Amino acid sequence: MKNVCIIPARGGSKRIPLKNIIDFAGKPLMVHSIEAAQKSGLFGDDIYVSSDSEQILDVAVKYGAKPLRRPDAISGDKANLEDATLDLLKQLAPKKFDHLCMMMPASPLVEGDDLKQSYKELMANKKSNCSMSVVKYPHYPFWALQEKKGFISFFFKKYLIDSKLLPKDIYCPIAAIRWVEVKNFLKEKKFYGKKLSKFVMPFEKSADIDTYEDIEFAEKLYKLMKMK
């Protein structure tokens, strides 16, 4: 099987400017994803960083990934991951791949072994052609509360039922890893196809960095992981 990895890393992040290359545990944030892809041994030289930022692409090259300049038309705030992936496959044509893995640059706790296991599970599931990383839902999924005028109330009021009546296999999607069969992606043009399977990850690896508070939390988890 021929696999390709794409790490989408726009330069226009708002809450943390140039978030994808901010320092995390002594390295630019997205480098943790690059190194996990390299250590997995699943992709050979086909590990690509897709970005509209030359600064980000320079970091990608420095750490052994291949740069893929993303057109401005699919790099704004409304850009989606499917467009970035289609652009990758278009730019790499006529190279052919069986499976594509998308790794998010802001999920620095994913390791090479996680990638290998997620791929192994996808290959073992003969009925699935795509998968996504998930964690077990930590608590009753409809306990969300909303504050209005100083008071809080349940956001999903009509779904408030006895938690014992809920299905047991409820999961929360995390951005870390997505796999898709390339021919199926080109047909459906989406990662979450009809035959979507799960890859369950431990909660401590689920960090997805959007804010400075996320960085502090993820760094604590990173230190705990390294102590094991």
Secondary structure per residue as TSV (DSSP state, phi and psi in degrees):
chain	resnum	aa	ss	phi	psi
A	1	M	-	360.0	138.7
A	2	K	-	-106.2	119.7
A	3	N	E	-114.6	151.9
A	4	V	E	-132.1	143.5
A	5	C	E	-116.1	133.1
A	6	I	E	-121.2	134.2
A	7	I	E	-118.1	104.1
A	8	P	E	-81.1	122.8
A	9	A	-	-140.1	78.2
A	10	R	-	-62.5	156.3
A	11	G	S	-94.3	-5.0
A	12	G	-	-98.0	30.2
A	13	S	-	-62.7	139.1
A	14	K	S	-94.1	-48.8
A	15	R	S	-69.8	-35.3
A	16	I	S	-129.1	102.4
A	17	P	T	-55.7	134.8
A	18	L	T	49.5	43.2
A	19	K	G	-51.5	-40.0
A	20	N	G	-67.1	-14.1
A	21	I	G	-123.3	16.5
A	22	I	S	-68.2	152.2
A	23	D	E	-66.3	132.2
A	24	F	E	-139.6	113.9
A	25	A	T	54.3	39.4
A	26	G	T	88.0	3.2
A	27	K	E	-138.4	156.3
A	28	P	E	-57.7	139.1
A	29	L	T	-48.6	-51.0
A	30	M	T	-68.9	-16.1
A	31	V	H	-63.1	-29.8
A	32	H	H	-62.8	-36.9
A	33	S	H	-71.5	-41.0
A	34	I	H	-58.8	-47.6
A	35	E	H	-67.5	-34.9
A	36	A	H	-63.6	-42.1
A	37	A	H	-63.1	-41.7
A	38	Q	H	-64.2	-45.1
A	39	K	H	-69.8	-21.8
A	40	S	H	-67.5	-28.8
A	41	G	T	71.5	16.0
A	42	L	S	-93.1	-13.8
A	43	F	S	-122.3	-9.0
A	44	G	T	59.5	-127.2
A	45	D	T	-90.9	1.7
A	46	D	-	-91.8	61.8
A	47	I	E	-118.9	115.7
A	48	Y	E	-121.0	140.2
A	49	V	E	-106.6	121.2
A	50	S	E	-100.9	119.9
A	51	S	E	-154.6	155.7
A	52	D	S	-94.5	-0.3
A	53	S	-	-106.5	121.7
A	54	E	H	-64.9	-33.3
A	55	Q	H	-62.5	-43.9
A	56	I	H	-67.0	-41.4
A	57	L	H	-64.6	-34.7
A	58	D	H	-63.7	-40.2
A	59	V	H	-64.6	-40.6
A	60	A	H	-57.7	-46.5
A	61	V	H	-63.6	-42.4
A	62	K	H	-57.7	-34.5
A	63	Y	T	-103.2	15.7
A	64	G	T	93.8	7.0
A	65	A	-	-94.7	163.3
A	66	K	E	-95.2	135.7
A	67	P	E	-83.1	141.8
A	68	L	E	-132.7	106.6
A	69	R	E	-71.7	118.4
A	70	R	-	-89.4	132.8
A	71	P	-	-59.8	146.6
A	72	D	G	-59.1	-30.6
A	73	A	G	-62.8	-22.9
A	74	I	G	-120.9	32.3
A	75	S	S	-122.0	-0.4
A	76	G	S	-80.6	-171.1
A	77	D	T	-63.5	-24.3
A	78	K	T	-94.4	5.4
A	79	A	-	-65.1	146.2
A	80	N	-	-123.0	165.0
A	81	L	H	-69.3	-30.1
A	82	E	H	-63.9	-42.5
A	83	D	H	-63.0	-41.2
A	84	A	H	-63.3	-37.5
A	85	T	H	-71.4	-43.0
A	86	L	H	-61.5	-38.6
A	87	D	H	-63.6	-42.4
A	88	L	H	-57.6	-51.5
A	89	L	H	-63.9	-34.4
A	90	K	H	-67.8	-43.8
A	91	Q	H	-69.4	-29.1
A	92	L	H	-89.3	-8.7
A	93	A	T	-57.4	141.9
A	94	P	T	-93.0	16.1
A	95	K	-	-59.3	141.6
A	96	K	-	-115.6	139.2
A	97	F	-	-130.8	148.8
A	98	D	S	-86.5	-46.2
A	99	H	E	-132.4	146.7
A	100	L	E	-120.6	135.2
A	101	C	E	-115.2	128.4
A	102	M	E	-103.2	123.6
A	103	M	E	-111.2	136.0
A	104	M	-	-88.2	137.3
A	105	P	T	-72.0	-13.5
A	106	A	T	-104.6	21.6
A	107	S	-	-120.2	76.2
A	108	P	T	-78.9	-3.4
A	109	L	T	-96.1	-2.0
A	110	V	-	-72.5	137.5
A	111	E	-	-115.8	166.3
A	112	G	H	-57.0	-37.4
A	113	D	H	-65.0	-31.0
A	114	D	H	-64.9	-42.1
A	115	L	H	-63.5	-45.0
A	116	K	H	-61.2	-42.4
A	117	Q	H	-68.4	-40.1
A	118	S	H	-63.5	-39.3
A	119	Y	H	-68.3	-41.5
A	120	K	H	-59.9	-43.6
A	121	E	H	-67.4	-38.1
A	122	L	H	-64.2	-43.1
A	123	M	H	-66.5	-31.3
A	124	A	H	-76.1	-23.4
A	125	N	-	-90.8	94.7
A	126	K	T	-67.8	-15.1
A	127	K	T	-93.2	-9.4
A	128	S	-	-103.9	143.9
A	129	N	S	-122.5	8.3
A	130	C	E	-160.0	154.8
A	131	S	E	-148.2	160.3
A	132	M	E	-139.3	151.1
A	133	S	E	-80.4	141.0
A	134	V	E	-140.7	165.5
A	135	V	E	-126.3	155.5
A	136	K	E	-59.7	135.5
A	137	Y	-	-62.3	124.9
A	138	P	-	-68.0	-24.8
A	139	H	S	-159.2	-179.1
A	140	Y	-	-48.4	118.5
A	141	P	T	-67.9	-14.0
A	142	F	T	-108.2	23.6
A	143	W	-	-85.1	16.0
A	144	A	-	-64.4	136.2
A	145	L	E	-116.5	143.0
A	146	Q	E	-122.3	136.9
A	147	E	E	-99.0	132.7
A	148	K	E	-138.7	122.7
A	149	K	T	55.1	38.2
A	150	G	T	87.7	-1.1
A	151	F	E	-122.5	151.8
A	152	I	E	-113.5	151.0
A	153	S	E	-148.6	162.4
A	154	F	E	-69.7	130.6
A	155	F	T	-73.3	-39.1
A	156	F	T	-102.6	62.4
A	157	K	G	-57.5	-41.8
A	158	K	G	-73.9	-9.0
A	159	Y	G	-102.0	7.5
A	160	L	-	-76.8	100.6
A	161	I	-	-129.3	169.6
A	162	D	-	-57.9	123.4
A	163	S	G	-61.3	-22.3
A	164	K	G	-67.7	-19.0
A	165	L	G	-87.8	-7.0
A	166	L	S	-77.6	151.7
A	167	P	-	-58.9	149.1
A	168	K	S	-81.8	-31.9
A	169	D	-	-90.9	75.7
A	170	I	-	-113.5	131.2
A	171	Y	E	-127.6	157.8
A	172	C	E	-112.7	125.5
A	173	P	E	-68.9	143.0
A	174	I	E	-126.2	153.8
A	175	A	E	-78.7	-9.1
A	176	A	E	-51.7	-57.0
A	177	I	E	-133.6	132.1
A	178	R	E	-130.1	135.1
A	179	W	E	-118.6	145.1
A	180	V	E	-151.1	141.8
A	181	E	E	-70.9	126.2
A	182	V	H	-60.8	-44.7
A	183	K	H	-64.5	-31.8
A	184	N	H	-72.6	-38.9
A	185	F	H	-62.8	-42.5
A	186	L	H	-64.3	-26.5
A	187	K	H	-81.0	-48.0
A	188	E	H	-93.2	-22.3
A	189	K	-	57.1	40.5
A	190	K	S	-156.8	153.5
A	191	F	S	-79.8	-32.7
A	192	Y	S	-96.9	77.9
A	193	G	-	-79.3	-172.0
A	194	K	T	-70.6	-26.1
A	195	K	T	-111.7	57.0
A	196	L	E	-86.3	125.8
A	197	S	E	-111.2	171.7
A	198	K	E	-111.2	153.6
A	199	F	E	-126.8	110.6
A	200	V	E	-83.0	124.3
A	201	M	-	-112.0	153.5
A	202	P	-	-67.6	147.5
A	203	F	G	-55.8	-36.4
A	204	E	G	-67.3	-11.0
A	205	K	G	-102.9	6.3
A	206	S	-	-90.3	4.7
A	207	A	-	-55.9	131.8
A	208	D	-	-130.9	111.8
A	209	I	-	-88.2	118.4
A	210	D	-	-124.0	-25.9
A	211	T	S	-130.4	169.1
A	212	Y	H	-66.0	-31.0
A	213	E	H	-64.9	-37.0
A	214	D	H	-61.3	-38.3
A	215	I	H	-62.8	-45.8
A	216	E	H	-60.5	-43.8
A	217	F	H	-66.2	-44.6
A	218	A	H	-65.8	-36.0
A	219	E	H	-65.5	-35.6
A	220	K	H	-65.4	-42.6
A	221	L	H	-65.2	-38.9
A	222	Y	H	-61.2	-43.3
A	223	K	H	-64.5	-39.6
A	224	L	H	-64.4	-39.3
A	225	M	H	-62.7	-40.3
A	226	K	H	-74.3	-18.6
A	227	M	H	-80.1	-15.6
A	228	K	-	-73.0	360.0
